[in-house]
Amino acid sequence: MVDRKIFLSIWVNNVFWPIIFGGSWDDANGKLTANQQANVDAIAYEASYYKEFGIDPLTKFKSGMGGMNTPQDPIITGKLAMMIGWENFYNDERGADGPSGGAPFPYSA
């Protein structure tokens, strides 16, 4: 099984943000288009958090959160209100009476 943290990090960095910004990794003919402006803008947006807050403070903040699917999981314990993830994360906790739910990420206008 793929480590969820690694999967989520790769997916968010390389798929999620470019799609939200209207980018893609290839054109309709399969030609690589990684350097299209939407992808560049997406990576710049993500990098802006590290520029604004600093790598060390963000790393320290994240280290205080528990790991996914552990007793200290920040979603399950209520330390974290939402996260960008895969719809199949937290299946056991979701449902009509479950403490978590899922929703699509709001796209920009």
N, C-alpha and C positions, 0 to 999 in steps of 0.2 A: 504494500500500500504506500502511496506517495505521502510524504510528510505534508500535512495540511498547511503549515506555516510557509514552507517553501513554495508549495503550489500557489497559495494565495498571493504571496509576494511577487512571484513571476507573473501571474495572471494580471494582478492589479497594475503592475508597472508596464507590462508589455501589451496588454490587450484592453483592459478596462479604460484607462485614461485616454489612450488614442481614440477609442470608439466614442467616448463621451464628447471628445473634441471634434468628431466627424472624420477621423482618420482611419486608415486601414494599412495593412502591410503589403498589399499587392493590388494591382488593378484587375480589371475583369479578364485580362489575358494572362494572368499569373506573373506579371512583371513586378519585381520587388520595388516597392515605393516607400521604404521606411523613412526616407528623408523628406516626405511631403510636409507642408507647413503645419497641417493639423497635428501630426505626430510630434513635430518639433515643439509646437505650442503646448501640447500635453505634458511632455517631459519637463519643459520650462516651468509649467504650473506646479508640477509635483516638486521640482527642485526648490521652488520658492519657499516652501515650508522649512526646508533645511537652512536656507539662507536667512529667513526671518527669525527662526527660533534657535538654530544651531544644532549640529549633529549630536553633541554630548547631552544637552538637555532633552532632546527627543528620545534618545536611546535610554536615558535614565527614566523618563516617563514610561516608556514601553516596558522596561524591565520590572516596574512595579506592578504590572498586570500579570495575572496568572496565565498559564498556558491553556490553549484550547482543549476542551474535553478533560480538564483536570478539575479537582474540587475548587480550585481558585479561579476557574474560567471567568473572565471579566464580564462576559455577556450573561452567563447564568447567575453570577453573584450580584449583578446589578451595578458593577463598577463602570460598565461601558454601556451606553444606550444603544449604539448602533455600530455596524461595521460593514465594510464592503466585502462581500463574500459570495460563495456559491450557494445556490438555492437548496442544495442538499445538506448543507451544514445544519446542525441542530434539529434534525428530523424528529428525534425522540422528544424534544422539548416543545415543538410547535403543535398546533392544533387548537381546537375550540377552547380548551381550558389550559393550554400550555403557557408558560411564562415568556415565550418568544415567538416572533412572527417574521415573515419575510415580505419585502415589497421591492418593486423595481426602483432603481436609482433615478431620480428626476433629471431629465436631460435639460440642458440650457435651451433657451428660446432660439 
